[in-house]
């Protein structure tokens, strides 16, 4: 993998580099191309792909288990009488 050229640590050298790039005396280092753009696109795609492969019955089971876990927490519908 190609490494990005490091910028100078000295502020004066960095300023000189910026001026050289701005005036065209030095080439601007090309930004690195990544396989995936930054962001959450990979995670979002993964959930959709998983949902497509699951059967409707299995999706229903997962949703039911999630609802039970959500509503069994303190402060949920099942536990309102205990807290009051």
C-alpha positions as CSV (number, residue, x, y, z in Angstrom):
1,X,0.0,0.0,0.0
2,X,1.3,3.4,-0.9
3,X,1.9,5.7,2.0
4,X,0.8,9.3,2.0
5,X,3.7,11.7,2.1
6,X,4.1,13.2,5.5
7,X,3.8,16.9,5.9
8,X,6.7,18.8,7.4
9,X,6.7,19.1,11.2
10,X,8.3,22.6,11.1
11,X,5.7,25.3,10.6
12,X,8.0,27.3,8.3
13,X,8.6,24.2,6.1
14,X,4.9,23.5,6.0
15,X,4.2,27.1,4.9
16,X,6.8,26.9,2.2
17,X,5.2,23.7,0.9
18,X,1.8,25.3,0.9
19,X,3.1,28.2,-1.1
20,X,4.9,25.9,-3.6
21,X,1.7,24.0,-4.2
22,X,-0.4,27.2,-4.5
23,X,2.0,28.7,-7.1
24,X,2.4,25.5,-9.0
25,X,6.1,24.9,-8.2
26,X,5.3,21.6,-6.5
27,X,2.7,19.0,-7.3
28,X,-0.2,18.6,-4.9
29,X,-0.1,15.0,-3.5
30,X,-3.0,13.0,-4.8
31,X,-5.6,12.0,-2.2
32,X,-5.8,8.3,-1.5
33,X,-8.6,6.4,-3.1
34,X,-10.4,4.0,-0.6
35,X,-12.4,1.0,-1.5
36,X,-15.4,2.3,0.4
37,X,-16.4,5.9,1.0
38,X,-16.4,7.0,4.6
39,X,-19.6,6.6,6.5
40,X,-22.1,4.0,7.5
41,X,-22.9,2.6,4.1
42,X,-21.3,-0.8,4.8
43,X,-23.3,-1.4,8.0
44,X,-26.6,-0.3,6.4
45,X,-26.1,-2.6,3.4
46,X,-25.3,-5.5,5.7
47,X,-28.6,-5.3,7.5
48,X,-30.6,-5.3,4.3
49,X,-28.7,-8.2,2.9
50,X,-29.3,-10.2,6.0
51,X,-33.0,-9.4,6.0
52,X,-33.3,-10.7,2.5
53,X,-31.7,-14.0,3.3
54,X,-33.9,-14.6,6.4
55,X,-37.2,-16.4,6.1
56,X,-40.3,-14.4,7.2
57,X,-40.7,-16.8,10.1
58,X,-37.2,-16.3,11.3
59,X,-37.6,-12.5,11.0
60,X,-40.7,-12.7,13.0
61,X,-38.9,-14.7,15.8
62,X,-36.1,-12.1,15.9
63,X,-38.6,-9.2,16.1
64,X,-40.6,-11.0,18.8
65,X,-37.4,-11.6,20.9
66,X,-36.4,-7.9,20.4
67,X,-39.9,-6.7,21.5
68,X,-39.8,-8.9,24.6
69,X,-36.3,-7.6,25.5
70,X,-37.5,-4.0,25.0
71,X,-40.6,-4.2,27.0
72,X,-39.2,-6.2,29.9
73,X,-36.7,-3.4,30.8
74,X,-37.5,-1.3,33.9
75,X,-39.9,1.4,32.9
76,X,-41.5,-0.7,30.1
77,X,-45.3,-1.4,29.9
78,X,-45.0,-4.6,32.0
79,X,-43.2,-2.9,34.9
80,X,-45.2,0.4,35.2
81,X,-47.3,-0.9,38.1
82,X,-44.2,-1.8,40.1
83,X,-42.6,1.6,39.8
84,X,-45.7,3.7,40.8
